[in-house]
Amino acid sequence: MTCLHCSYEVANVVRRRWAAQLLTQGQAELALDSFAQLEIDLWPQSLLAEQVWALRGQLGAYDAAYVALAGLLDAPLLTADAKLFQACQQASPQSVVELV
């Protein structure tokens, strides 16, 4: 099952890396094809809405949703985004966020 928003997020990252010549055309296509093969579980927004809103002062809604879902699942949030990592440390110190 694929989430519509997730597919656009992935496509945007792949496009940016391709445009910056960090990926070849073949690598970009492989990345998009590989993503399409993943089985992704969707989580209802209603389960995350309260926590997303609680984080509104520190994080945008998309990033807050990732933090909230990681908390709900008691799972670490892995990110390569240093600004998101820092914001999470300040906004939700009890959450486990790892910079990769």
Backbone as JSON Lines, residues from 0, in Angstrom:
{"i":0,"aa":"M","n":[0.86,-1.17,0.0],"ca":[0.0,0.0,0.0],"c":[0.91,1.23,0.0]}
{"i":1,"aa":"T","n":[0.6,2.2,-0.8],"ca":[1.42,3.39,-0.89],"c":[0.63,4.61,-0.49]}
{"i":2,"aa":"C","n":[1.24,5.48,0.25],"ca":[0.59,6.71,0.67],"c":[0.9,7.79,-0.36]}
{"i":3,"aa":"L","n":[-0.1,8.49,-0.8],"ca":[0.05,9.49,-1.86],"c":[1.07,10.54,-1.48]}
{"i":4,"aa":"H","n":[0.95,11.09,-0.29],"ca":[1.87,12.14,0.13],"c":[3.31,11.62,0.16]}
{"i":5,"aa":"C","n":[3.51,10.43,0.68],"ca":[4.86,9.86,0.76],"c":[5.49,9.75,-0.61]}
{"i":6,"aa":"S","n":[4.72,9.33,-1.59],"ca":[5.29,9.15,-2.93],"c":[5.75,10.48,-3.5]}
{"i":7,"aa":"Y","n":[5.03,11.56,-3.23],"ca":[5.47,12.88,-3.7],"c":[6.7,13.36,-2.94]}
{"i":8,"aa":"E","n":[6.75,13.07,-1.65],"ca":[7.93,13.44,-0.87],"c":[9.18,12.75,-1.43]}
{"i":9,"aa":"V","n":[9.06,11.46,-1.69],"ca":[10.2,10.7,-2.22],"c":[10.57,11.21,-3.61]}
{"i":10,"aa":"A","n":[9.58,11.41,-4.46],"ca":[9.85,11.89,-5.81],"c":[10.54,13.25,-5.78]}
{"i":11,"aa":"N","n":[10.16,14.11,-4.85],"ca":[10.76,15.42,-4.75],"c":[12.23,15.34,-4.32]}
{"i":12,"aa":"V","n":[12.53,14.47,-3.37],"ca":[13.91,14.3,-2.92],"c":[14.76,13.72,-4.06]}
{"i":13,"aa":"V","n":[14.24,12.73,-4.75],"ca":[14.97,12.13,-5.87],"c":[15.2,13.17,-6.96]}
{"i":14,"aa":"R","n":[14.18,13.96,-7.26],"ca":[14.32,15.0,-8.29],"c":[15.39,16.02,-7.91]}
{"i":15,"aa":"R","n":[15.38,16.45,-6.64],"ca":[16.38,17.42,-6.2],"c":[17.79,16.85,-6.3]}
{"i":16,"aa":"R","n":[17.96,15.62,-5.92],"ca":[19.29,15.0,-5.99],"c":[19.72,14.78,-7.44]}
{"i":17,"aa":"W","n":[18.77,14.44,-8.31],"ca":[19.07,14.3,-9.73],"c":[19.46,15.67,-10.31]}
{"i":18,"aa":"A","n":[18.71,16.72,-9.97],"ca":[18.98,18.06,-10.48],"c":[20.34,18.57,-10.01]}
{"i":19,"aa":"A","n":[20.75,18.16,-8.81],"ca":[22.06,18.56,-8.29],"c":[23.17,17.65,-8.79]}
{"i":20,"aa":"Q","n":[22.83,16.75,-9.69],"ca":[23.76,15.79,-10.28],"c":[24.38,14.86,-9.24]}
{"i":21,"aa":"L","n":[23.6,14.57,-8.19],"ca":[24.03,13.61,-7.18],"c":[23.55,12.21,-7.52]}
{"i":22,"aa":"L","n":[22.58,12.12,-8.44],"ca":[22.07,10.84,-8.94],"c":[22.06,10.88,-10.46]}
{"i":23,"aa":"T","n":[22.37,9.76,-11.07],"ca":[22.2,9.64,-12.52],"c":[20.73,9.4,-12.81]}
{"i":24,"aa":"Q","n":[20.36,9.48,-14.07],"ca":[18.98,9.19,-14.46],"c":[18.6,7.76,-14.05]}
{"i":25,"aa":"G","n":[19.52,6.83,-14.28],"ca":[19.28,5.43,-13.92],"c":[19.11,5.23,-12.42]}
{"i":26,"aa":"Q","n":[19.94,5.9,-11.63],"ca":[19.83,5.8,-10.17],"c":[18.52,6.4,-9.68]}
{"i":27,"aa":"A","n":[18.12,7.52,-10.27],"ca":[16.86,8.15,-9.88],"c":[15.69,7.23,-10.19]}
{"i":28,"aa":"E","n":[15.69,6.63,-11.37],"ca":[14.61,5.72,-11.75],"c":[14.59,4.49,-10.84]}
{"i":29,"aa":"L","n":[15.77,3.97,-10.51],"ca":[15.86,2.83,-9.61],"c":[15.31,3.19,-8.22]}
{"i":30,"aa":"A","n":[15.65,4.37,-7.73],"ca":[15.15,4.81,-6.43],"c":[13.62,4.88,-6.43]}
{"i":31,"aa":"L","n":[13.05,5.47,-7.47],"ca":[11.59,5.59,-7.54],"c":[10.92,4.22,-7.7]}
{"i":32,"aa":"D","n":[11.52,3.36,-8.52],"ca":[10.97,2.01,-8.68],"c":[11.06,1.22,-7.38]}
{"i":33,"aa":"S","n":[12.18,1.36,-6.67],"ca":[12.35,0.65,-5.4],"c":[11.33,1.13,-4.37]}
{"i":34,"aa":"F","n":[11.1,2.43,-4.32],"ca":[10.11,2.96,-3.39],"c":[8.72,2.4,-3.7]}
{"i":35,"aa":"A","n":[8.4,2.31,-4.97],"ca":[7.08,1.81,-5.38],"c":[6.85,0.36,-4.93]}
{"i":36,"aa":"Q","n":[7.93,-0.37,-4.71],"ca":[7.83,-1.78,-4.29],"c":[7.66,-1.95,-2.77]}
{"i":37,"aa":"L","n":[7.89,-0.89,-2.02],"ca":[7.79,-0.98,-0.56],"c":[6.33,-1.17,-0.12]}
{"i":38,"aa":"E","n":[6.16,-1.94,0.93],"ca":[4.85,-2.05,1.56],"c":[4.82,-1.06,2.7]}
{"i":39,"aa":"I","n":[3.93,-0.08,2.6],"ca":[3.87,1.0,3.58],"c":[2.53,0.95,4.3]}
{"i":40,"aa":"D","n":[2.58,0.92,5.62],"ca":[1.36,0.97,6.42],"c":[0.94,2.42,6.59]}
{"i":41,"aa":"L","n":[-0.33,2.69,6.37],"ca":[-0.86,4.03,6.56],"c":[-1.45,4.15,7.95]}
{"i":42,"aa":"W","n":[-1.26,5.31,8.56],"ca":[-1.79,5.58,9.89],"c":[-2.76,6.75,9.79]}
{"i":43,"aa":"P","n":[-3.93,6.61,10.39],"ca":[-4.92,7.69,10.3],"c":[-4.43,8.97,10.97]}
{"i":44,"aa":"Q","n":[-4.71,10.07,10.34],"ca":[-4.33,11.38,10.85],"c":[-4.91,11.62,12.23]}
{"i":45,"aa":"S","n":[-6.07,11.07,12.49],"ca":[-6.74,11.3,13.78],"c":[-5.91,10.79,14.95]}
{"i":46,"aa":"L","n":[-5.08,9.78,14.74],"ca":[-4.23,9.26,15.82],"c":[-3.08,10.21,16.15]}
{"i":47,"aa":"L","n":[-2.72,11.07,15.2],"ca":[-1.55,11.92,15.36],"c":[-1.89,13.39,15.58]}
{"i":48,"aa":"A","n":[-3.12,13.78,15.27],"ca":[-3.5,15.2,15.21],"c":[-3.19,15.96,16.5]}
{"i":49,"aa":"E","n":[-3.52,15.41,17.64],"ca":[-3.31,16.12,18.9],"c":[-1.82,16.39,19.15]}
{"i":50,"aa":"Q","n":[-0.99,15.38,18.92],"ca":[0.46,15.55,19.14],"c":[1.05,16.49,18.08]}
{"i":51,"aa":"V","n":[0.59,16.4,16.85],"ca":[1.07,17.31,15.79],"c":[0.77,18.75,16.19]}
{"i":52,"aa":"W","n":[-0.42,18.99,16.67],"ca":[-0.8,20.34,17.07],"c":[0.03,20.8,18.27]}
{"i":53,"aa":"A","n":[0.31,19.89,19.19],"ca":[1.09,20.24,20.38],"c":[2.52,20.67,20.01]}
{"i":54,"aa":"L","n":[3.01,20.2,18.88],"ca":[4.37,20.52,18.44],"c":[4.42,21.72,17.49]}
{"i":55,"aa":"R","n":[3.28,22.38,17.3],"ca":[3.16,23.45,16.29],"c":[4.14,24.6,16.46]}
{"i":56,"aa":"G","n":[4.57,24.87,17.68],"ca":[5.49,25.98,17.91],"c":[6.93,25.68,17.51]}
{"i":57,"aa":"Q","n":[7.26,24.41,17.42],"ca":[8.63,24.02,17.13],"c":[8.81,23.36,15.76]}
{"i":58,"aa":"L","n":[7.76,22.71,15.26],"ca":[7.88,21.93,14.03],"c":[6.72,22.22,13.09]}
{"i":59,"aa":"G","n":[6.98,22.11,11.8],"ca":[5.91,22.17,10.83],"c":[5.07,20.9,10.93]}
{"i":60,"aa":"A","n":[3.92,20.91,10.34],"ca":[2.99,19.78,10.46],"c":[3.58,18.47,9.93]}
{"i":61,"aa":"Y","n":[4.28,18.52,8.82],"ca":[4.85,17.28,8.27],"c":[5.86,16.68,9.23]}
{"i":62,"aa":"D","n":[6.81,17.49,9.68],"ca":[7.83,16.99,10.59],"c":[7.22,16.54,11.91]}
{"i":63,"aa":"A","n":[6.25,17.3,12.41],"ca":[5.58,16.92,13.66],"c":[4.87,15.59,13.52]}
{"i":64,"aa":"A","n":[4.33,15.31,12.35],"ca":[3.65,14.02,12.12],"c":[4.64,12.87,12.2]}
{"i":65,"aa":"Y","n":[5.85,13.07,11.67],"ca":[6.87,12.02,11.77],"c":[7.26,11.79,13.22]}
{"i":66,"aa":"V","n":[7.42,12.86,13.98],"ca":[7.77,12.75,15.4],"c":[6.64,12.06,16.16]}
{"i":67,"aa":"A","n":[5.41,12.47,15.9],"ca":[4.26,11.89,16.59],"c":[4.11,10.4,16.28]}
{"i":68,"aa":"L","n":[4.29,10.03,15.02],"ca":[4.16,8.61,14.65],"c":[5.27,7.78,15.29]}
{"i":69,"aa":"A","n":[6.48,8.3,15.28],"ca":[7.58,7.57,15.93],"c":[7.26,7.37,17.41]}
{"i":70,"aa":"G","n":[6.73,8.4,18.06],"ca":[6.35,8.27,19.47],"c":[5.24,7.25,19.68]}
{"i":71,"aa":"L","n":[4.23,7.29,18.81],"ca":[3.12,6.33,18.9],"c":[3.6,4.9,18.76]}
{"i":72,"aa":"L","n":[4.55,4.69,17.87],"ca":[5.08,3.35,17.61],"c":[6.22,2.97,18.55]}
{"i":73,"aa":"D","n":[6.63,3.92,19.41],"ca":[7.77,3.72,20.29],"c":[8.99,3.28,19.48]}
{"i":74,"aa":"A","n":[9.21,4.02,18.39],"ca":[10.28,3.71,17.45],"c":[11.16,4.95,17.28]}
{"i":75,"aa":"P","n":[12.42,4.76,16.97],"ca":[13.27,5.92,16.72],"c":[12.9,6.58,15.39]}
{"i":76,"aa":"L","n":[13.09,7.87,15.32],"ca":[12.92,8.62,14.07],"c":[14.32,8.83,13.51]}
{"i":77,"aa":"L","n":[14.58,8.29,12.33],"ca":[15.87,8.46,11.68],"c":[15.75,9.59,10.68]}
{"i":78,"aa":"T","n":[16.71,10.5,10.71],"ca":[16.69,11.62,9.78],"c":[18.11,12.02,9.39]}
{"i":79,"aa":"A","n":[18.25,12.52,8.18],"ca":[19.52,13.09,7.73],"c":[19.45,14.61,7.78]}
{"i":80,"aa":"D","n":[18.34,15.13,8.26],"ca":[18.1,16.58,8.31],"c":[18.54,17.12,9.68]}
{"i":81,"aa":"A","n":[19.69,17.79,9.7],"ca":[20.24,18.29,10.97],"c":[19.32,19.3,11.64]}
{"i":82,"aa":"K","n":[18.65,20.14,10.85],"ca":[17.73,21.12,11.44],"c":[16.55,20.42,12.09]}
{"i":83,"aa":"L","n":[16.01,19.38,11.45],"ca":[14.92,18.61,12.05],"c":[15.4,17.93,13.32]}
{"i":84,"aa":"F","n":[16.58,17.36,13.28],"ca":[17.15,16.7,14.46],"c":[17.21,17.67,15.64]}
{"i":85,"aa":"Q","n":[17.76,18.87,15.42],"ca":[17.87,19.87,16.48],"c":[16.5,20.29,16.99]}
{"i":86,"aa":"A","n":[15.57,20.52,16.07],"ca":[14.22,20.94,16.47],"c":[13.54,19.86,17.29]}
{"i":87,"aa":"C","n":[13.72,18.61,16.92],"ca":[13.12,17.51,17.67],"c":[13.71,17.4,19.07]}
{"i":88,"aa":"Q","n":[15.01,17.62,19.18],"ca":[15.65,17.57,20.48],"c":[15.05,18.61,21.42]}
{"i":89,"aa":"Q","n":[14.74,19.78,20.87],"ca":[14.16,20.86,21.68],"c":[12.67,20.66,21.91]}
{"i":90,"aa":"A","n":[11.96,20.22,20.88],"ca":[10.5,20.13,20.96],"c":[10.02,18.91,21.73]}
{"i":91,"aa":"S","n":[10.71,17.81,21.58],"ca":[10.24,16.56,22.16],"c":[11.44,15.75,22.67]}
{"i":92,"aa":"P","n":[12.07,16.21,23.75],"ca":[13.29,15.54,24.23],"c":[13.1,14.08,24.59]}
{"i":93,"aa":"Q","n":[11.87,13.68,24.9],"ca":[11.63,12.28,25.27],"c":[11.61,11.37,24.05]}
{"i":94,"aa":"S","n":[11.47,11.94,22.83],"ca":[11.46,11.12,21.64],"c":[12.89,10.72,21.27]}
{"i":95,"aa":"V","n":[12.99,9.59,20.61],"ca":[14.29,9.09,20.18],"c":[14.46,9.49,18.71]}
{"i":96,"aa":"V","n":[15.35,10.45,18.49],"ca":[15.63,10.93,17.14],"c":[17.12,10.71,16.88]}
{"i":97,"aa":"E","n":[17.41,10.07,15.77],"ca":[18.8,9.78,15.43],"c":[19.17,10.47,14.13]}
{"i":98,"aa":"L","n":[20.29,11.13,14.13],"ca":[20.82,11.78,12.93],"c":[21.69,10.77,12.21]}
{"i":99,"aa":"V","n":[21.33,10.48,10.97],"ca":[22.1,9.48,10.2],"c":[22.84,10.13,9.06]}
